[in-house]
Amino acid sequence: MSETLDMRPETKVEKTSDLGENFKKGIFLISMLLLLVATFQLYFSIERIIDTWFEYQYAMIFKAVYYLFVLLISLYIIRLYIVKR
């Protein structure tokens, strides 16, 4: 069992770089969480706008178009994500 362990101490440059990367990841995660909350708020606000602006008998038609639009955009984003991988 001749395993060699790397016993070199970490340099300050590596620690600083690691801290910087963790900070960037944290900021990214917070930004994504805020984006998710804002997206949901926008989604439900548009639903309320449709109910307010359009007559009762036409509201469901506009909601169906809106849901189709959201579905198409979501599928497009998912497709981009899968193709990227």
N, CA, C and O atoms as CSV, one atom per row, in Angstrom:
chain,resi,resn,atom,element,x,y,z
A,1,MET,N,N,0.826,-1.176,0.000
A,1,MET,CA,C,0.000,0.000,0.000
A,1,MET,C,C,0.871,1.241,0.000
A,1,MET,O,O,1.109,1.859,1.038
A,2,SER,N,N,1.316,1.572,-1.129
A,2,SER,CA,C,2.186,2.736,-1.218
A,2,SER,C,C,1.423,3.900,-1.842
A,2,SER,O,O,1.659,4.273,-2.992
A,3,GLU,N,N,0.521,4.455,-1.073
A,3,GLU,CA,C,-0.229,5.619,-1.538
A,3,GLU,C,C,0.487,6.869,-1.061
A,3,GLU,O,O,0.901,6.969,0.094
A,4,THR,N,N,0.623,7.798,-1.954
A,4,THR,CA,C,1.266,9.051,-1.572
A,4,THR,C,C,0.203,10.106,-1.369
A,4,THR,O,O,-0.691,10.273,-2.198
A,5,LEU,N,N,0.305,10.800,-0.286
A,5,LEU,CA,C,-0.622,11.879,0.009
A,5,LEU,C,C,0.057,13.200,-0.267
A,5,LEU,O,O,1.235,13.393,0.034
A,6,ASP,N,N,-0.702,14.096,-0.839
A,6,ASP,CA,C,-0.178,15.427,-1.114
A,6,ASP,C,C,-0.312,16.249,0.164
A,6,ASP,O,O,-1.418,16.644,0.533
A,7,MET,N,N,0.778,16.504,0.826
A,7,MET,CA,C,0.772,17.192,2.109
A,7,MET,C,C,1.170,18.659,1.977
A,7,MET,O,O,1.515,19.298,2.971
A,8,ARG,N,N,1.124,19.193,0.766
A,8,ARG,CA,C,1.489,20.589,0.584
A,8,ARG,C,C,0.414,21.489,1.177
A,8,ARG,O,O,-0.776,21.236,0.986
A,9,PRO,N,N,0.810,22.522,1.883
A,9,PRO,CA,C,-0.185,23.452,2.426
A,9,PRO,C,C,-0.781,24.297,1.295
A,9,PRO,O,O,-0.111,24.614,0.312
A,10,GLU,N,N,-2.059,24.651,1.464
A,10,GLU,CA,C,-2.703,25.499,0.457
A,10,GLU,C,C,-2.122,26.899,0.517
A,10,GLU,O,O,-1.802,27.415,1.588
A,11,THR,N,N,-1.995,27.488,-0.631
A,11,THR,CA,C,-1.489,28.852,-0.676
A,11,THR,C,C,-2.634,29.832,-0.499
A,11,THR,O,O,-3.799,29.465,-0.651
A,12,LYS,N,N,-2.309,31.074,-0.179
A,12,LYS,CA,C,-3.338,32.103,0.013
A,12,LYS,C,C,-4.070,32.400,-1.288
A,12,LYS,O,O,-5.244,32.769,-1.266
A,13,VAL,N,N,-3.394,32.245,-2.417
A,13,VAL,CA,C,-4.021,32.510,-3.705
A,13,VAL,C,C,-5.160,31.521,-3.933
A,13,VAL,O,O,-6.230,31.909,-4.402
A,14,GLU,N,N,-4.942,30.246,-3.606
A,14,GLU,CA,C,-5.983,29.245,-3.794
A,14,GLU,C,C,-7.169,29.522,-2.872
A,14,GLU,O,O,-8.315,29.374,-3.297
A,15,LYS,N,N,-6.925,29.918,-1.629
A,15,LYS,CA,C,-8.003,30.205,-0.689
A,15,LYS,C,C,-8.804,31.423,-1.129
A,15,LYS,O,O,-10.032,31.421,-1.047
A,16,THR,N,N,-8.123,32.452,-1.591
A,16,THR,CA,C,-8.797,33.654,-2.055
A,16,THR,C,C,-9.631,33.352,-3.286
A,16,THR,O,O,-10.759,33.830,-3.406
A,17,SER,N,N,-9.085,32.564,-4.202
A,17,SER,CA,C,-9.809,32.198,-5.406
A,17,SER,C,C,-11.047,31.386,-5.051
A,17,SER,O,O,-12.114,31.603,-5.625
A,18,ASP,N,N,-10.917,30.447,-4.106
A,18,ASP,CA,C,-12.032,29.626,-3.687
A,18,ASP,C,C,-13.107,30.484,-3.013
A,18,ASP,O,O,-14.297,30.273,-3.246
A,19,LEU,N,N,-12.709,31.428,-2.197
A,19,LEU,CA,C,-13.647,32.320,-1.537
A,19,LEU,C,C,-14.373,33.182,-2.565
A,19,LEU,O,O,-15.579,33.402,-2.450
A,20,GLY,N,N,-13.654,33.663,-3.555
A,20,GLY,CA,C,-14.264,34.462,-4.621
A,20,GLY,C,C,-15.272,33.658,-5.421
A,20,GLY,O,O,-16.336,34.168,-5.771
A,21,GLU,N,N,-14.950,32.411,-5.712
A,21,GLU,CA,C,-15.868,31.547,-6.457
A,21,GLU,C,C,-17.123,31.262,-5.642
A,21,GLU,O,O,-18.230,31.270,-6.181
A,22,ASN,N,N,-16.955,31.011,-4.348
A,22,ASN,CA,C,-18.123,30.773,-3.492
A,22,ASN,C,C,-19.003,32.006,-3.405
A,22,ASN,O,O,-20.228,31.890,-3.396
A,23,PHE,N,N,-18.398,33.184,-3.340
A,23,PHE,CA,C,-19.157,34.433,-3.306
A,23,PHE,C,C,-19.955,34.597,-4.600
A,23,PHE,O,O,-21.132,34.956,-4.564
A,24,LYS,N,N,-19.318,34.335,-5.737
A,24,LYS,CA,C,-20.012,34.445,-7.024
A,24,LYS,C,C,-21.169,33.461,-7.113
A,24,LYS,O,O,-22.240,33.806,-7.611
A,25,LYS,N,N,-20.958,32.225,-6.627
A,25,LYS,CA,C,-22.026,31.228,-6.637
A,25,LYS,C,C,-23.179,31.659,-5.730
A,25,LYS,O,O,-24.345,31.472,-6.078
A,26,GLY,N,N,-22.861,32.229,-4.578
A,26,GLY,CA,C,-23.891,32.699,-3.663
A,26,GLY,C,C,-24.714,33.818,-4.264
A,26,GLY,O,O,-25.941,33.816,-4.161
A,27,ILE,N,N,-24.051,34.768,-4.887
A,27,ILE,CA,C,-24.752,35.872,-5.553
A,27,ILE,C,C,-25.623,35.337,-6.682
A,27,ILE,O,O,-26.748,35.800,-6.872
A,28,PHE,N,N,-25.115,34.371,-7.425
A,28,PHE,CA,C,-25.880,33.763,-8.512
A,28,PHE,C,C,-27.130,33.069,-7.973
A,28,PHE,O,O,-28.210,33.222,-8.543
A,29,LEU,N,N,-27.000,32.309,-6.885
A,29,LEU,CA,C,-28.153,31.614,-6.316
A,29,LEU,C,C,-29.197,32.592,-5.786
A,29,LEU,O,O,-30.395,32.378,-5.970
A,30,ILE,N,N,-28.756,33.655,-5.134
A,30,ILE,CA,C,-29.694,34.666,-4.647
A,30,ILE,C,C,-30.406,35.333,-5.819
A,30,ILE,O,O,-31.614,35.564,-5.760
A,31,SER,N,N,-29.675,35.640,-6.873
A,31,SER,CA,C,-30.267,36.259,-8.066
A,31,SER,C,C,-31.293,35.330,-8.712
A,31,SER,O,O,-32.356,35.780,-9.141
A,32,MET,N,N,-30.981,34.050,-8.782
A,32,MET,CA,C,-31.911,33.095,-9.372
A,32,MET,C,C,-33.170,32.957,-8.523
A,32,MET,O,O,-34.265,32.818,-9.067
A,33,LEU,N,N,-33.034,32.992,-7.206
A,33,LEU,CA,C,-34.192,32.925,-6.329
A,33,LEU,C,C,-35.081,34.151,-6.526
A,33,LEU,O,O,-36.303,34.027,-6.612
A,34,LEU,N,N,-34.469,35.332,-6.597
A,34,LEU,CA,C,-35.242,36.557,-6.835
A,34,LEU,C,C,-35.919,36.520,-8.205
A,34,LEU,O,O,-37.055,36.972,-8.348
A,35,LEU,N,N,-35.236,35.991,-9.197
A,35,LEU,CA,C,-35.810,35.855,-10.531
A,35,LEU,C,C,-37.012,34.918,-10.506
A,35,LEU,O,O,-38.020,35.183,-11.161
A,36,LEU,N,N,-36.912,33.836,-9.763
A,36,LEU,CA,C,-38.018,32.888,-9.654
A,36,LEU,C,C,-39.236,33.533,-8.996
A,36,LEU,O,O,-40.359,33.371,-9.475
A,37,VAL,N,N,-39.020,34.255,-7.910
A,37,VAL,CA,C,-40.120,34.941,-7.225
A,37,VAL,C,C,-40.749,35.977,-8.150
A,37,VAL,O,O,-41.974,36.059,-8.240
A,38,ALA,N,N,-39.938,36.761,-8.830
A,38,ALA,CA,C,-40.456,37.791,-9.742
A,38,ALA,C,C,-41.239,37.164,-10.894
A,38,ALA,O,O,-42.247,37.719,-11.331
A,39,THR,N,N,-40.787,36.020,-11.382
A,39,THR,CA,C,-41.481,35.338,-12.471
A,39,THR,C,C,-42.865,34.883,-12.032
A,39,THR,O,O,-43.840,35.065,-12.761
A,40,PHE,N,N,-42.956,34.291,-10.842
A,40,PHE,CA,C,-44.258,33.868,-10.342
A,40,PHE,C,C,-45.185,35.064,-10.116
A,40,PHE,O,O,-46.372,35.001,-10.434
A,41,GLN,N,N,-44.646,36.143,-9.573
A,41,GLN,CA,C,-45.460,37.333,-9.353
A,41,GLN,C,C,-45.977,37.892,-10.676
A,41,GLN,O,O,-47.140,38.283,-10.772
A,42,LEU,N,N,-45.132,37.931,-11.683
A,42,LEU,CA,C,-45.550,38.410,-13.000
A,42,LEU,C,C,-46.625,37.516,-13.594
A,42,LEU,O,O,-47.603,38.001,-14.164
A,43,TYR,N,N,-46.442,36.225,-13.461
A,43,TYR,CA,C,-47.400,35.255,-13.993
A,43,TYR,C,C,-48.790,35.502,-13.414
A,43,TYR,O,O,-49.769,35.588,-14.156
A,44,PHE,N,N,-48.875,35.616,-12.092
A,44,PHE,CA,C,-50.181,35.796,-11.457
A,44,PHE,C,C,-50.730,37.216,-11.658
A,44,PHE,O,O,-51.946,37.408,-11.689
A,45,SER,N,N,-49.861,38.191,-11.792
A,45,SER,CA,C,-50.315,39.550,-12.077
A,45,SER,C,C,-50.953,39.636,-13.459
A,45,SER,O,O,-51.970,40.308,-13.632
A,46,ILE,N,N,-50.376,38.975,-14.422
A,46,ILE,CA,C,-50.946,38.978,-15.774
A,46,ILE,C,C,-52.310,38.298,-15.765
A,46,ILE,O,O,-53.219,38.727,-16.475
A,47,GLU,N,N,-52.464,37.238,-14.966
A,47,GLU,CA,C,-53.776,36.606,-14.846
A,47,GLU,C,C,-54.816,37.588,-14.311
A,47,GLU,O,O,-55.935,37.652,-14.821
A,48,ARG,N,N,-54.445,38.350,-13.286
A,48,ARG,CA,C,-55.368,39.331,-12.718
A,48,ARG,C,C,-55.669,40.453,-13.724
A,48,ARG,O,O,-56.793,40.951,-13.784
A,49,ILE,N,N,-54.674,40.842,-14.500
A,49,ILE,CA,C,-54.887,41.876,-15.528
A,49,ILE,C,C,-55.876,41.391,-16.574
A,49,ILE,O,O,-56.736,42.153,-17.016
A,50,ILE,N,N,-55.761,40.137,-16.973
A,50,ILE,CA,C,-56.699,39.583,-17.956
A,50,ILE,C,C,-58.116,39.621,-17.392
A,50,ILE,O,O,-59.057,39.984,-18.097
A,51,ASP,N,N,-58.268,39.245,-16.115
A,51,ASP,CA,C,-59.595,39.287,-15.500
A,51,ASP,C,C,-60.154,40.702,-15.425
A,51,ASP,O,O,-61.364,40.901,-15.535
A,52,THR,N,N,-59.276,41.686,-15.237
A,52,THR,CA,C,-59.718,43.072,-15.092
A,52,THR,C,C,-60.033,43.721,-16.445
A,52,THR,O,O,-61.048,44.404,-16.578
A,53,TRP,N,N,-59.185,43.516,-17.432
A,53,TRP,CA,C,-59.292,44.246,-18.690
A,53,TRP,C,C,-60.320,43.677,-19.661
A,53,TRP,O,O,-60.893,44.411,-20.466
A,54,PHE,N,N,-60.550,42.382,-19.584
A,54,PHE,CA,C,-61.398,41.750,-20.595
A,54,PHE,C,C,-62.742,41.341,-19.990
A,54,PHE,O,O,-62.849,41.030,-18.804
A,55,GLU,N,N,-63.738,41.353,-20.829
A,55,GLU,CA,C,-65.082,40.944,-20.400
A,55,GLU,C,C,-65.050,39.490,-19.940
A,55,GLU,O,O,-64.196,38.705,-20.351
A,56,TYR,N,N,-66.002,39.157,-19.079
A,56,TYR,CA,C,-66.047,37.827,-18.478
A,56,TYR,C,C,-66.060,36.713,-19.532
A,56,TYR,O,O,-65.349,35.719,-19.392
A,57,GLN,N,N,-66.861,36.879,-20.574
A,57,GLN,CA,C,-66.987,35.816,-21.568
A,57,GLN,C,C,-65.720,35.641,-22.410
A,57,GLN,O,O,-65.516,34.578,-22.996
A,58,TYR,N,N,-64.860,36.677,-22.481
A,58,TYR,CA,C,-63.634,36.571,-23.281
A,58,TYR,C,C,-62.388,36.295,-22.439
A,58,TYR,O,O,-61.325,36.002,-22.986
A,59,ALA,N,N,-62.507,36.385,-21.139
A,59,ALA,CA,C,-61.337,36.223,-20.268
A,59,ALA,C,C,-60.704,34.846,-20.429
A,59,ALA,O,O,-59.478,34.733,-20.460
A,60,MET,N,N,-61.517,33.801,-20.531
A,60,MET,CA,C,-60.961,32.451,-20.650
A,60,MET,C,C,-60.215,32.254,-21.979
A,60,MET,O,O,-59.245,31.499,-22.039
A,61,ILE,N,N,-60.659,32.919,-23.023
A,61,ILE,CA,C,-59.961,32.826,-24.313
A,61,ILE,C,C,-58.576,33.457,-24.186
A,61,ILE,O,O,-57.581,32.879,-24.624
A,62,PHE,N,N,-58.517,34.645,-23.587
A,62,PHE,CA,C,-57.220,35.300,-23.427
A,62,PHE,C,C,-56.318,34.532,-22.462
A,62,PHE,O,O,-55.102,34.490,-22.648
A,63,LYS,N,N,-56.910,33.927,-21.436
A,63,LYS,CA,C,-56.113,33.104,-20.524
A,63,LYS,C,C,-55.546,31.885,-21.249
A,63,LYS,O,O,-54.400,31.502,-21.014
A,64,ALA,N,N,-56.332,31.283,-22.117
A,64,ALA,CA,C,-55.848,30.129,-22.871
A,64,ALA,C,C,-54.680,30.522,-23.766
A,64,ALA,O,O,-53.694,29.792,-23.861
A,65,VAL,N,N,-54.790,31.678,-24.424
A,65,VAL,CA,C,-53.688,32.158,-25.261
A,65,VAL,C,C,-52.460,32.448,-24.410
A,65,VAL,O,O,-51.335,32.125,-24.790
A,66,TYR,N,N,-52.690,33.058,-23.258
A,66,TYR,CA,C,-51.587,33.367,-22.330
A,66,TYR,C,C,-50.908,32.089,-21.855
A,66,TYR,O,O,-49.679,32.021,-21.823
A,67,TYR,N,N,-51.696,31.067,-21.480
A,67,TYR,CA,C,-51.120,29.797,-21.014
A,67,TYR,C,C,-50.351,29.100,-22.138
A,67,TYR,O,O,-49.299,28.506,-21.904
A,68,LEU,N,N,-50.879,29.177,-23.346
A,68,LEU,CA,C,-50.175,28.595,-24.485
A,68,LEU,C,C,-48.838,29.300,-24.706
A,68,LEU,O,O,-47.824,28.653,-24.966
A,69,PHE,N,N,-48.843,30.619,-24.603
A,69,PHE,CA,C,-47.621,31.404,-24.746
A,69,PHE,C,C,-46.599,31.017,-23.673
A,69,PHE,O,O,-45.421,30.827,-23.977
A,70,VAL,N,N,-47.042,30.900,-22.431
A,70,VAL,CA,C,-46.150,30.497,-21.330
A,70,VAL,C,C,-45.611,29.089,-21.577
A,70,VAL,O,O,-44.426,28.830,-21.363
A,71,LEU,N,N,-46.467,28.193,-22.022
A,71,LEU,CA,C,-46.052,26.822,-22.310
A,71,LEU,C,C,-44.998,26.778,-23.409
A,71,LEU,O,O,-44.002,26.065,-23.286
A,72,LEU,N,N,-45.208,27.528,-24.473
A,72,LEU,CA,C,-44.244,27.537,-25.582
A,72,LEU,C,C,-42.893,28.105,-25.143
A,72,LEU,O,O,-41.846,27.567,-25.504
A,73,ILE,N,N,-42.916,29.171,-24.380
A,73,ILE,CA,C,-41.661,29.747,-23.898
A,73,ILE,C,C,-40.953,28.780,-22.963
A,73,ILE,O,O,-39.732,28.634,-23.031
A,74,SER,N,N,-41.700,28.121,-22.095
A,74,SER,CA,C,-41.102,27.159,-21.167
A,74,SER,C,C,-40.474,25.993,-21.922
A,74,SER,O,O,-39.361,25.572,-21.609
A,75,LEU,N,N,-41.182,25.480,-22.904
A,75,LEU,CA,C,-40.629,24.382,-23.699
A,75,LEU,C,C,-39.381,24.815,-24.466
A,75,LEU,O,O,-38.432,24.043,-24.596
A,76,TYR,N,N,-39.382,26.038,-24.970
A,76,TYR,CA,C,-38.215,26.557,-25.676
A,76,TYR,C,C,-37.003,26.651,-24.744
A,76,TYR,O,O,-35.892,26.277,-25.120
A,77,ILE,N,N,-37.226,27.153,-23.533
A,77,ILE,CA,C,-36.128,27.263,-22.572
A,77,ILE,C,C,-35.614,25.886,-22.175
A,77,ILE,O,O,-34.404,25.682,-22.071
A,78,ILE,N,N,-36.523,24.939,-21.952
A,78,ILE,CA,C,-36.111,23.576,-21.610
A,78,ILE,C,C,-35.336,22.959,-22.764
A,78,ILE,O,O,-34.336,22.274,-22.549
A,79,ARG,N,N,-35.794,23.198,-23.983
A,79,ARG,CA,C,-35.088,22.666,-25.156
A,79,ARG,C,C,-33.669,23.238,-25.256
A,79,ARG,O,O,-32.719,22.513,-25.549
A,80,LEU,N,N,-33.539,24.546,-25.008
A,80,LEU,CA,C,-32.210,25.153,-25.021
A,80,LEU,C,C,-31.311,24.529,-23.959
A,80,LEU,O,O,-30.127,24.294,-24.203
A,81,TYR,N,N,-31.864,24.264,-22.800
A,81,TYR,CA,C,-31.095,23.665,-21.710
A,81,TYR,C,C,-30.646,22.262,-22.061
A,81,TYR,O,O,-29.502,21.889,-21.801
A,82,ILE,N,N,-31.539,21.481,-22.652
A,82,ILE,CA,C,-31.198,20.093,-23.011
A,82,ILE,C,C,-30.195,20.067,-24.156
A,82,ILE,O,O,-29.257,19.271,-24.132
A,83,VAL,N,N,-30.375,20.920,-25.156
A,83,VAL,CA,C,-29.444,20.963,-26.290
A,83,VAL,C,C,-28.059,21.418,-25.821
A,83,VAL,O,O,-27.042,20.949,-26.331
A,84,LYS,N,N,-28.026,22.333,-24.851
A,84,LYS,CA,C,-26.752,22.823,-24.338
A,84,LYS,C,C,-25.954,21.708,-23.683
A,84,LYS,O,O,-24.727,21.680,-23.773
A,85,ARG,N,N,-26.647,20.791,-23.024
A,85,ARG,CA,C,-25.971,19.667,-22.361
A,85,ARG,C,C,-25.544,18.702,-23.408
A,85,ARG,O,O,-24.952,17.670,-23.092
